[in-house]
């Protein structure tokens, strides 16, 4: 019974570590999405004329870059 207990504990521990890893990746994805959303919000909130320089820093006009 001792060996059964040990392997069950090992599986549980492995599951816990895998879960932690999945949580970490989910948190990283969430953080990345959050940053992208913030950038996108900033992009949209700023009123950009179609003939103004694109705020991405490409030096192109907005209509020829991200304003398409
Ligand atoms: Zn651009």
PDB file of the backbone (N, CA, C, O) and the ligand in Angstrom, with CONECT records:
HET     ZN  A 101       1
ATOM      1  N   UNK A   1       0.823  -1.208   0.000  1.00  0.00           N
ATOM      2  CA  UNK A   1       0.000   0.000   0.000  1.00  0.00           C
ATOM      3  C   UNK A   1       0.864   1.268   0.000  1.00  0.00           C
ATOM      4  O   UNK A   1       0.466   2.334  -0.469  1.00  0.00           O
ATOM      5  N   UNK A   2       2.084   1.084   0.561  1.00  0.00           N
ATOM      6  CA  UNK A   2       2.966   2.235   0.649  1.00  0.00           C
ATOM      7  C   UNK A   2       3.366   2.721  -0.738  1.00  0.00           C
ATOM      8  O   UNK A   2       3.424   3.923  -0.998  1.00  0.00           O
ATOM      9  N   UNK A   3       3.649   1.732  -1.656  1.00  0.00           N
ATOM     10  CA  UNK A   3       4.094   2.109  -2.998  1.00  0.00           C
ATOM     11  C   UNK A   3       2.941   2.799  -3.754  1.00  0.00           C
ATOM     12  O   UNK A   3       3.153   3.748  -4.509  1.00  0.00           O
ATOM     13  N   UNK A   4       1.719   2.295  -3.527  1.00  0.00           N
ATOM     14  CA  UNK A   4       0.561   2.913  -4.194  1.00  0.00           C
ATOM     15  C   UNK A   4       0.426   4.375  -3.753  1.00  0.00           C
ATOM     16  O   UNK A   4       0.179   5.278  -4.552  1.00  0.00           O
ATOM     17  N   UNK A   5       0.599   4.556  -2.462  1.00  0.00           N
ATOM     18  CA  UNK A   5       0.490   5.911  -1.907  1.00  0.00           C
ATOM     19  C   UNK A   5       1.542   6.842  -2.520  1.00  0.00           C
ATOM     20  O   UNK A   5       1.269   7.996  -2.851  1.00  0.00           O
ATOM     21  N   UNK A   6       2.770   6.286  -2.659  1.00  0.00           N
ATOM     22  CA  UNK A   6       3.875   7.093  -3.197  1.00  0.00           C
ATOM     23  C   UNK A   6       3.609   7.507  -4.644  1.00  0.00           C
ATOM     24  O   UNK A   6       3.795   8.665  -5.020  1.00  0.00           O
ATOM     25  N   UNK A   7       3.163   6.520  -5.457  1.00  0.00           N
ATOM     26  CA  UNK A   7       2.955   6.854  -6.870  1.00  0.00           C
ATOM     27  C   UNK A   7       1.785   7.823  -7.016  1.00  0.00           C
ATOM     28  O   UNK A   7       1.805   8.709  -7.871  1.00  0.00           O
ATOM     29  N   UNK A   8       0.779   7.651  -6.185  1.00  0.00           N
ATOM     30  CA  UNK A   8      -0.356   8.573  -6.244  1.00  0.00           C
ATOM     31  C   UNK A   8       0.117   9.986  -5.894  1.00  0.00           C
ATOM     32  O   UNK A   8      -0.304  10.971  -6.500  1.00  0.00           O
ATOM     33  N   UNK A   9       1.002  10.054  -4.900  1.00  0.00           N
ATOM     34  CA  UNK A   9       1.534  11.357  -4.511  1.00  0.00           C
ATOM     35  C   UNK A   9       2.355  11.960  -5.623  1.00  0.00           C
ATOM     36  O   UNK A   9       2.303  13.167  -5.861  1.00  0.00           O
ATOM     37  N   UNK A  10       3.128  11.108  -6.317  1.00  0.00           N
ATOM     38  CA  UNK A  10       3.979  11.595  -7.407  1.00  0.00           C
ATOM     39  C   UNK A  10       3.117  12.123  -8.544  1.00  0.00           C
ATOM     40  O   UNK A  10       3.412  13.163  -9.133  1.00  0.00           O
ATOM     41  N   UNK A  11       2.041  11.389  -8.844  1.00  0.00           N
ATOM     42  CA  UNK A  11       1.139  11.833  -9.920  1.00  0.00           C
ATOM     43  C   UNK A  11       0.489  13.156  -9.537  1.00  0.00           C
ATOM     44  O   UNK A  11       0.356  14.070 -10.351  1.00  0.00           O
ATOM     45  N   UNK A  12       0.091  13.227  -8.276  1.00  0.00           N
ATOM     46  CA  UNK A  12      -0.549  14.451  -7.793  1.00  0.00           C
ATOM     47  C   UNK A  12       0.409  15.632  -7.910  1.00  0.00           C
ATOM     48  O   UNK A  12       0.029  16.727  -8.323  1.00  0.00           O
ATOM     49  N   UNK A  13       1.675  15.376  -7.531  1.00  0.00           N
ATOM     50  CA  UNK A  13       2.682  16.434  -7.558  1.00  0.00           C
ATOM     51  C   UNK A  13       2.948  16.855  -9.013  1.00  0.00           C
ATOM     52  O   UNK A  13       3.100  18.038  -9.316  1.00  0.00           O
ATOM     53  N   UNK A  14       2.999  15.846  -9.906  1.00  0.00           N
ATOM     54  CA  UNK A  14       3.236  16.138 -11.315  1.00  0.00           C
ATOM     55  C   UNK A  14       2.076  16.961 -11.875  1.00  0.00           C
ATOM     56  O   UNK A  14       2.273  17.914 -12.629  1.00  0.00           O
ATOM     57  N   UNK A  15       0.882  16.573 -11.493  1.00  0.00           N
ATOM     58  CA  UNK A  15      -0.311  17.288 -11.960  1.00  0.00           C
ATOM     59  C   UNK A  15      -0.276  18.722 -11.459  1.00  0.00           C
ATOM     60  O   UNK A  15      -0.604  19.662 -12.183  1.00  0.00           O
ATOM     61  N   UNK A  16       0.130  18.867 -10.198  1.00  0.00           N
ATOM     62  CA  UNK A  16       0.192  20.201  -9.598  1.00  0.00           C
ATOM     63  C   UNK A  16       1.196  21.083 -10.345  1.00  0.00           C
ATOM     64  O   UNK A  16       0.931  22.252 -10.623  1.00  0.00           O
ATOM     65  N   UNK A  17       2.366  20.488 -10.666  1.00  0.00           N
ATOM     66  CA  UNK A  17       3.395  21.251 -11.374  1.00  0.00           C
ATOM     67  C   UNK A  17       2.919  21.619 -12.780  1.00  0.00           C
ATOM     68  O   UNK A  17       3.142  22.737 -13.246  1.00  0.00           O
ATOM     69  N   UNK A  18       2.260  20.665 -13.452  1.00  0.00           N
ATOM     70  CA  UNK A  18       1.751  20.932 -14.799  1.00  0.00           C
ATOM     71  C   UNK A  18       0.699  22.031 -14.743  1.00  0.00           C
ATOM     72  O   UNK A  18       0.632  22.903 -15.610  1.00  0.00           O
ATOM     73  N   UNK A  19      -0.118  21.963 -13.701  1.00  0.00           N
ATOM     74  CA  UNK A  19      -1.171  22.968 -13.536  1.00  0.00           C
ATOM     75  C   UNK A  19      -0.549  24.337 -13.309  1.00  0.00           C
ATOM     76  O   UNK A  19      -0.993  25.343 -13.863  1.00  0.00           O
ATOM     77  N   UNK A  20       0.495  24.351 -12.478  1.00  0.00           N
ATOM     78  CA  UNK A  20       1.184  25.613 -12.195  1.00  0.00           C
ATOM     79  C   UNK A  20       1.787  26.190 -13.467  1.00  0.00           C
ATOM     80  O   UNK A  20       1.734  27.396 -13.710  1.00  0.00           O
ATOM     81  N   UNK A  21       2.369  25.292 -14.283  1.00  0.00           N
ATOM     82  CA  UNK A  21       2.982  25.710 -15.540  1.00  0.00           C
ATOM     83  C   UNK A  21       1.914  26.276 -16.471  1.00  0.00           C
ATOM     84  O   UNK A  21       2.118  27.306 -17.114  1.00  0.00           O
ATOM     85  N   UNK A  22       0.775  25.591 -16.534  1.00  0.00           N
ATOM     86  CA  UNK A  22      -0.317  26.053 -17.393  1.00  0.00           C
ATOM     87  C   UNK A  22      -0.827  27.404 -16.905  1.00  0.00           C
ATOM     88  O   UNK A  22      -1.114  28.300 -17.700  1.00  0.00           O
ATOM     89  N   UNK A  23      -0.935  27.533 -15.591  1.00  0.00           N
ATOM     90  CA  UNK A  23      -1.384  28.799 -15.011  1.00  0.00           C
ATOM     91  C   UNK A  23      -0.425  29.927 -15.369  1.00  0.00           C
ATOM     92  O   UNK A  23      -0.838  31.040 -15.695  1.00  0.00           O
ATOM     93  N   UNK A  24       0.875  29.607 -15.298  1.00  0.00           N
ATOM     94  CA  UNK A  24       1.887  30.614 -15.589  1.00  0.00           C
ATOM     95  C   UNK A  24       1.769  31.078 -17.040  1.00  0.00           C
ATOM     96  O   UNK A  24       1.838  32.270 -17.340  1.00  0.00           O
ATOM     97  N   UNK A  25       1.586  30.091 -17.942  1.00  0.00           N
ATOM     98  CA  UNK A  25       1.483  30.452 -19.353  1.00  0.00           C
ATOM     99  C   UNK A  25       0.194  31.227 -19.618  1.00  0.00           C
ATOM    100  O   UNK A  25       0.169  32.156 -20.424  1.00  0.00           O
ATOM    101  N   UNK A  26      -0.866  30.833 -18.933  1.00  0.00           N
ATOM    102  CA  UNK A  26      -2.135  31.550 -19.100  1.00  0.00           C
ATOM    103  C   UNK A  26      -1.980  32.983 -18.608  1.00  0.00           C
ATOM    104  O   UNK A  26      -2.493  33.919 -19.221  1.00  0.00           O
ATOM    105  N   UNK A  27      -1.268  33.145 -17.493  1.00  0.00           N
ATOM    106  CA  UNK A  27      -1.055  34.484 -16.939  1.00  0.00           C
ATOM    107  C   UNK A  27      -0.205  35.313 -17.891  1.00  0.00           C
ATOM    108  O   UNK A  27      -0.442  36.509 -18.067  1.00  0.00           O
ATOM    109  N   UNK A  28       0.791  34.670 -18.507  1.00  0.00           N
ATOM    110  CA  UNK A  28       1.646  35.389 -19.452  1.00  0.00           C
ATOM    111  C   UNK A  28       0.851  35.816 -20.677  1.00  0.00           C
ATOM    112  O   UNK A  28       1.002  36.934 -21.170  1.00  0.00           O
ATOM    113  N   UNK A  29      -0.005  34.907 -21.168  1.00  0.00           N
ATOM    114  CA  UNK A  29      -0.835  35.239 -22.330  1.00  0.00           C
ATOM    115  C   UNK A  29      -1.782  36.380 -21.994  1.00  0.00           C
ATOM    116  O   UNK A  29      -2.010  37.283 -22.799  1.00  0.00           O
ATOM    117  N   UNK A  30      -2.330  36.316 -20.779  1.00  0.00           N
ATOM    118  CA  UNK A  30      -3.272  37.343 -20.339  1.00  0.00           C
ATOM    119  C   UNK A  30      -2.576  38.692 -20.271  1.00  0.00           C
ATOM    120  O   UNK A  30      -3.114  39.711 -20.703  1.00  0.00           O
ATOM    121  N   UNK A  31      -1.364  38.676 -19.719  1.00  0.00           N
ATOM    122  CA  UNK A  31      -0.575  39.910 -19.575  1.00  0.00           C
ATOM    123  C   UNK A  31      -0.268  40.495 -20.958  1.00  0.00           C
ATOM    124  O   UNK A  31      -0.363  41.703 -21.172  1.00  0.00           O
ATOM    125  N   UNK A  32       0.102  39.611 -21.887  1.00  0.00           N
ATOM    126  CA  UNK A  32       0.439  40.061 -23.233  1.00  0.00           C
ATOM    127  C   UNK A  32      -0.801  40.664 -23.903  1.00  0.00           C
ATOM    128  O   UNK A  32      -0.732  41.707 -24.554  1.00  0.00           O
ATOM    129  N   UNK A  33      -1.932  39.981 -23.726  1.00  0.00           N
ATOM    130  CA  UNK A  33      -3.184  40.459 -24.319  1.00  0.00           C
ATOM    131  C   UNK A  33      -3.558  41.811 -23.725  1.00  0.00           C
ATOM    132  O   UNK A  33      -4.055  42.704 -24.412  1.00  0.00           O
ATOM    133  N   UNK A  34      -3.297  41.932 -22.405  1.00  0.00           N
ATOM    134  CA  UNK A  34      -3.601  43.183 -21.707  1.00  0.00           C
ATOM    135  C   UNK A  34      -2.774  44.322 -22.295  1.00  0.00           C
ATOM    136  O   UNK A  34      -3.292  45.406 -22.563  1.00  0.00           O
ATOM    137  N   UNK A  35      -1.475  44.062 -22.492  1.00  0.00           N
ATOM    138  CA  UNK A  35      -0.579  45.088 -23.031  1.00  0.00           C
ATOM    139  C   UNK A  35      -0.987  45.455 -24.449  1.00  0.00           C
ATOM    140  O   UNK A  35      -0.971  46.626 -24.826  1.00  0.00           O
ATOM    141  N   UNK A  36      -1.354  44.441 -25.233  1.00  0.00           N
ATOM    142  CA  UNK A  36      -1.781  44.697 -26.607  1.00  0.00           C
ATOM    143  C   UNK A  36      -3.058  45.520 -26.604  1.00  0.00           C
ATOM    144  O   UNK A  36      -3.221  46.439 -27.406  1.00  0.00           O
ATOM    145  N   UNK A  37      -3.951  45.183 -25.701  1.00  0.00           N
ATOM    146  CA  UNK A  37      -5.223  45.901 -25.613  1.00  0.00           C
ATOM    147  C   UNK A  37      -4.970  47.353 -25.227  1.00  0.00           C
ATOM    148  O   UNK A  37      -5.606  48.266 -25.755  1.00  0.00           O
ATOM    149  N   UNK A  38      -4.032  47.557 -24.298  1.00  0.00           N
ATOM    150  CA  UNK A  38      -3.696  48.912 -23.873  1.00  0.00           C
ATOM    151  C   UNK A  38      -3.110  49.698 -25.035  1.00  0.00           C
ATOM    152  O   UNK A  38      -3.454  50.861 -25.244  1.00  0.00           O
ATOM    153  N   UNK A  39      -2.221  49.058 -25.792  1.00  0.00           N
ATOM    154  CA  UNK A  39      -1.604  49.711 -26.942  1.00  0.00           C
ATOM    155  C   UNK A  39      -2.659  50.037 -27.981  1.00  0.00           C
ATOM    156  O   UNK A  39      -2.656  51.118 -28.569  1.00  0.00           O
ATOM    157  N   UNK A  40      -3.567  49.083 -28.203  1.00  0.00           N
ATOM    158  CA  UNK A  40      -4.612  49.273 -29.201  1.00  0.00           C
ATOM    159  C   UNK A  40      -5.543  50.400 -28.770  1.00  0.00           C
ATOM    160  O   UNK A  40      -5.977  51.214 -29.585  1.00  0.00           O
ATOM    161  N   UNK A  41      -5.839  50.431 -27.471  1.00  0.00           N
ATOM    162  CA  UNK A  41      -6.723  51.475 -26.952  1.00  0.00           C
ATOM    163  C   UNK A  41      -6.085  52.839 -27.150  1.00  0.00           C
ATOM    164  O   UNK A  41      -6.744  53.794 -27.561  1.00  0.00           O
ATOM    165  N   UNK A  42      -4.781  52.920 -26.851  1.00  0.00           N
ATOM    166  CA  UNK A  42      -4.061  54.178 -27.004  1.00  0.00           C
ATOM    167  C   UNK A  42      -4.076  54.586 -28.483  1.00  0.00           C
ATOM    168  O   UNK A  42      -4.251  55.758 -28.816  1.00  0.00           O
ATOM    169  N   UNK A  43      -3.889  53.601 -29.351  1.00  0.00           N
ATOM    170  CA  UNK A  43      -3.894  53.841 -30.783  1.00  0.00           C
ATOM    171  C   UNK A  43      -5.227  54.437 -31.222  1.00  0.00           C
ATOM    172  O   UNK A  43      -5.279  55.394 -31.994  1.00  0.00           O
ATOM    173  N   UNK A  44      -6.307  53.842 -30.706  1.00  0.00           N
ATOM    174  CA  UNK A  44      -7.630  54.249 -31.163  1.00  0.00           C
ATOM    175  C   UNK A  44      -8.075  55.550 -30.515  1.00  0.00           C
ATOM    176  O   UNK A  44      -8.796  56.352 -31.109  1.00  0.00           O
ATOM    177  N   UNK A  45      -7.615  55.739 -29.250  1.00  0.00           N
ATOM    178  CA  UNK A  45      -8.083  56.907 -28.522  1.00  0.00           C
ATOM    179  C   UNK A  45      -7.514  58.189 -29.132  1.00  0.00           C
ATOM    180  O   UNK A  45      -8.187  59.218 -29.185  1.00  0.00           O
ATOM    181  N   UNK A  46      -6.238  58.105 -29.598  1.00  0.00           N
ATOM    182  CA  UNK A  46      -5.635  59.277 -30.204  1.00  0.00           C
ATOM    183  C   UNK A  46      -6.289  59.536 -31.545  1.00  0.00           C
ATOM    184  O   UNK A  46      -6.392  58.640 -32.383  1.00  0.00           O
ATOM    185  N   UNK A  47      -6.725  60.753 -31.740  1.00  0.00           N
ATOM    186  CA  UNK A  47      -7.354  61.099 -33.014  1.00  0.00           C
ATOM    187  C   UNK A  47      -6.257  61.340 -34.040  1.00  0.00           C
ATOM    188  O   UNK A  47      -5.480  62.289 -33.928  1.00  0.00           O
ATOM    189  N   UNK A  48      -6.206  60.475 -35.030  1.00  0.00           N
ATOM    190  CA  UNK A  48      -5.171  60.586 -36.055  1.00  0.00           C
ATOM    191  C   UNK A  48      -5.827  60.898 -37.393  1.00  0.00           C
ATOM    192  O   UNK A  48      -6.757  60.215 -37.822  1.00  0.00           O
ATOM    193  N   UNK A  49      -5.330  61.932 -38.035  1.00  0.00           N
ATOM    194  CA  UNK A  49      -5.807  62.223 -39.380  1.00  0.00           C
ATOM    195  C   UNK A  49      -5.201  61.227 -40.350  1.00  0.00           C
ATOM    196  O   UNK A  49      -4.101  60.727 -40.113  1.00  0.00           O
ATOM    197  N   UNK A  50      -5.889  60.932 -41.427  1.00  0.00           N
ATOM    198  CA  UNK A  50      -5.404  59.924 -42.362  1.00  0.00           C
ATOM    199  C   UNK A  50      -4.127  60.379 -43.076  1.00  0.00           C
ATOM    200  O   UNK A  50      -3.360  59.557 -43.577  1.00  0.00           O
ATOM    201  N   UNK A  51      -3.907  61.709 -43.115  1.00  0.00           N
ATOM    202  CA  UNK A  51      -2.682  62.218 -43.747  1.00  0.00           C
ATOM    203  C   UNK A  51      -1.597  62.538 -42.728  1.00  0.00           C
ATOM    204  O   UNK A  51      -0.527  63.028 -43.089  1.00  0.00           O
ATOM    205  N   UNK A  52      -1.877  62.257 -41.431  1.00  0.00           N
ATOM    206  CA  UNK A  52      -0.869  62.470 -40.395  1.00  0.00           C
ATOM    207  C   UNK A  52       0.121  61.308 -40.396  1.00  0.00           C
ATOM    208  O   UNK A  52      -0.158  60.239 -40.940  1.00  0.00           O
ATOM    209  N   UNK A  53       1.272  61.534 -39.782  1.00  0.00           N
ATOM    210  CA  UNK A  53       2.262  60.467 -39.673  1.00  0.00           C
ATOM    211  C   UNK A  53       1.736  59.381 -38.745  1.00  0.00           C
ATOM    212  O   UNK A  53       1.162  59.676 -37.697  1.00  0.00           O
ATOM    213  N   UNK A  54       1.931  58.139 -39.128  1.00  0.00           N
ATOM    214  CA  UNK A  54       1.449  57.022 -38.328  1.00  0.00           C
ATOM    215  C   UNK A  54       2.162  57.009 -36.973  1.00  0.00           C
ATOM    216  O   UNK A  54       3.379  57.182 -36.908  1.00  0.00           O
ATOM    217  N   UNK A  55       1.406  56.804 -35.895  1.00  0.00           N
ATOM    218  CA  UNK A  55       2.004  56.797 -34.552  1.00  0.00           C
ATOM    219  C   UNK A  55       2.898  55.588 -34.280  1.00  0.00           C
ATOM    220  O   UNK A  55       3.533  55.534 -33.227  1.00  0.00           O
ATOM    221  N   UNK A  56       2.969  54.631 -35.182  1.00  0.00           N
ATOM    222  CA  UNK A  56       3.810  53.455 -34.943  1.00  0.00           C
ATOM    223  C   UNK A  56       5.282  53.784 -35.155  1.00  0.00           C
ATOM    224  O   UNK A  56       6.152  52.987 -34.801  1.00  0.00           O
ATOM    225  N   UNK A  57       5.572  54.959 -35.732  1.00  0.00           N
ATOM    226  CA  UNK A  57       6.952  55.372 -35.880  1.00  0.00           C
ATOM    227  C   UNK A  57       7.566  54.993 -37.212  1.00  0.00           C
ATOM    228  O   UNK A  57       8.777  55.123 -37.390  1.00  0.00           O
ATOM    229  N   UNK A  58       6.758  54.525 -38.152  1.00  0.00           N
ATOM    230  CA  UNK A  58       7.290  54.115 -39.446  1.00  0.00           C
ATOM    231  C   UNK A  58       7.649  55.330 -40.301  1.00  0.00           C
ATOM    232  O   UNK A  58       8.445  55.226 -41.234  1.00  0.00           O
ATOM    233  N   UNK A  59       7.054  56.489 -39.974  1.00  0.00           N
ATOM    234  CA  UNK A  59       7.307  57.686 -40.746  1.00  0.00           C
ATOM    235  C   UNK A  59       6.382  57.805 -41.947  1.00  0.00           C
ATOM    236  O   UNK A  59       6.381  58.815 -42.650  1.00  0.00           O
ATOM    237  N   UNK A  60       5.591  56.753 -42.171  1.00  0.00           N
ATOM    238  CA  UNK A  60       4.631  56.799 -43.278  1.00  0.00           C
ATOM    239  C   UNK A  60       3.375  57.532 -42.833  1.00  0.00           C
ATOM    240  O   UNK A  60       3.151  57.736 -41.640  1.00  0.00           O
ATOM    241  N   UNK A  61       2.570  57.922 -43.795  1.00  0.00           N
ATOM    242  CA  UNK A  61       1.288  58.504 -43.461  1.00  0.00           C
ATOM    243  C   UNK A  61       0.388  57.410 -42.893  1.00  0.00           C
ATOM    244  O   UNK A  61       0.487  56.239 -43.259  1.00  0.00           O
ATOM    245  N   UNK A  62      -0.481  57.827 -41.998  1.00  0.00           N
ATOM    246  CA  UNK A  62      -1.339  56.868 -41.315  1.00  0.00           C
ATOM    247  C   UNK A  62      -2.152  56.046 -42.312  1.00  0.00           C
ATOM    248  O   UNK A  62      -2.314  54.839 -42.130  1.00  0.00           O
ATOM    249  N   UNK A  63      -2.662  56.681 -43.355  1.00  0.00           N
ATOM    250  CA  UNK A  63      -3.512  55.970 -44.319  1.00  0.00           C
ATOM    251  C   UNK A  63      -2.717  54.960 -45.134  1.00  0.00           C
ATOM    252  O   UNK A  63      -3.275  54.025 -45.709  1.00  0.00           O
ATOM    253  N   UNK A  64      -1.382  55.170 -45.172  1.00  0.00           N
ATOM    254  CA  UNK A  64      -0.545  54.226 -45.937  1.00  0.00           C
ATOM    255  C   UNK A  64       0.066  53.161 -45.036  1.00  0.00           C
ATOM    256  O   UNK A  64       0.758  52.253 -45.496  1.00  0.00           O
ATOM    257  N   UNK A  65      -0.210  53.298 -43.723  1.00  0.00           N
ATOM    258  CA  UNK A  65       0.387  52.334 -42.791  1.00  0.00           C
ATOM    259  C   UNK A  65      -0.719  51.614 -42.020  1.00  0.00           C
ATOM    260  O   UNK A  65      -1.386  50.734 -42.565  1.00  0.00           O
ATOM    261  N   UNK A  66      -0.916  51.990 -40.742  1.00  0.00           N
ATOM    262  CA  UNK A  66      -1.894  51.290 -39.909  1.00  0.00           C
ATOM    263  C   UNK A  66      -3.312  51.777 -40.126  1.00  0.00           C
ATOM    264  O   UNK A  66      -4.253  51.182 -39.601  1.00  0.00           O
ATOM    265  N   UNK A  67      -3.488  52.849 -40.890  1.00  0.00           N
ATOM    266  CA  UNK A  67      -4.824  53.382 -41.101  1.00  0.00           C
ATOM    267  C   UNK A  67      -5.553  52.735 -42.259  1.00  0.00           C
ATOM    268  O   UNK A  67      -6.671  53.126 -42.592  1.00  0.00           O
ATOM    269  N   UNK A  68      -4.924  51.746 -42.874  1.00  0.00           N
ATOM    270  CA  UNK A  68      -5.548  51.101 -44.029  1.00  0.00           C
ATOM    271  C   UNK A  68      -6.746  50.257 -43.629  1.00  0.00           C
ATOM    272  O   UNK A  68      -7.384  49.646 -44.487  1.00  0.00           O
TER     273      UNK A  68
HETATM  274 ZN    ZN A 101       1.920  52.335 -38.695  1.00  0.00          ZN
END
